[in-house]
Amino acid sequence: MKEMGLRSVLKRKFVVTTDSNHHYLIAENELNRGFYSLKLGVKWVSDITYIRVNDDWSYLTTIIDLADREIIEWSLSEDMTTQNTVILD
């Protein structure tokens, strides 16, 4: 392997990025795991997915209506700033 210039690829160790020990306000759990709705536009949920593109990360933010599970809106950004991940109409 050394003669051919080959080397193993090591996975990076998992790094915890969430700090739950803070004094910031915590939002109420409005849904309380009630992920079903019969009326459109009543319950929307959102999530951010990390997508690796070459050596960089992109962030896909989606908003989904729980009544029909359709994507209401989405945003793809190069960083996770509020300006690029919050969708306002």
C-alpha positions in Angstrom: 0.0 0.0 0.0 2.8 2.4 0.9 4.5 1.9 -2.5 1.3 2.6 -4.3 0.5 5.7 -2.1 -2.7 4.1 -0.7 -3.9 4.8 2.8 -6.9 4.0 4.9 -9.7 6.5 5.4 -10.6 6.9 9.0 -14.0 7.9 10.1 -14.2 11.0 12.3 -15.3 10.6 15.9 -18.8 11.7 16.6 -18.9 15.2 18.1 -21.8 16.4 20.2 -23.1 19.7 18.9 -26.1 20.2 21.2 -25.6 22.1 24.4 -28.7 21.6 26.6 -27.1 23.2 29.7 -28.1 26.8 29.0 -30.4 29.5 30.4 -32.2 30.4 27.1 -36.0 30.1 26.8 -37.3 26.8 25.7 -40.2 26.7 23.3 -43.4 24.9 24.4 -44.1 21.5 22.9 -47.2 22.6 21.0 -47.8 19.3 19.1 -47.0 16.9 22.1 -46.4 14.2 19.5 -49.7 14.7 17.8 -48.3 14.3 14.3 -51.7 13.9 12.6 -54.1 16.5 11.3 -57.2 16.3 9.1 -57.2 20.0 8.1 -54.7 21.6 5.8 -52.6 24.4 7.1 -53.2 23.7 10.8 -50.0 21.7 11.7 -46.7 22.4 9.9 -43.4 20.9 10.9 -39.9 21.7 9.9 -36.5 20.1 9.9 -33.0 20.8 8.6 -31.0 18.1 6.8 -27.2 18.2 6.3 -26.0 17.3 2.8 -22.3 16.7 2.1 -21.3 18.2 -1.2 -17.6 17.5 -2.0 -15.8 18.9 1.1 -18.5 21.3 2.1 -21.9 21.0 3.8 -25.2 22.3 2.5 -28.4 22.6 4.6 -31.8 21.7 3.3 -34.7 23.2 5.3 -38.2 21.8 4.7 -41.6 22.7 5.9 -44.2 19.9 5.7 -48.0 20.1 6.3 -49.0 17.2 8.5 -52.5 16.8 7.0 -51.3 15.6 3.6 -47.5 15.3 4.2 -46.8 17.6 1.3 -43.8 19.9 1.3 -45.0 23.5 1.7 -41.7 25.1 1.1 -37.9 24.3 1.1 -34.7 26.2 1.2 -31.1 25.1 0.4 -28.3 27.1 1.9 -24.5 26.9 2.5 -24.8 27.8 6.2 -27.2 27.4 9.1 -27.8 31.1 9.8 -31.3 32.1 10.7 -31.4 34.3 7.7 -30.8 31.3 5.4 -32.8 28.6 7.1 -36.0 30.4 8.3 -38.6 30.8 5.5 -40.9 33.8 5.8 -43.8 34.6 3.4 
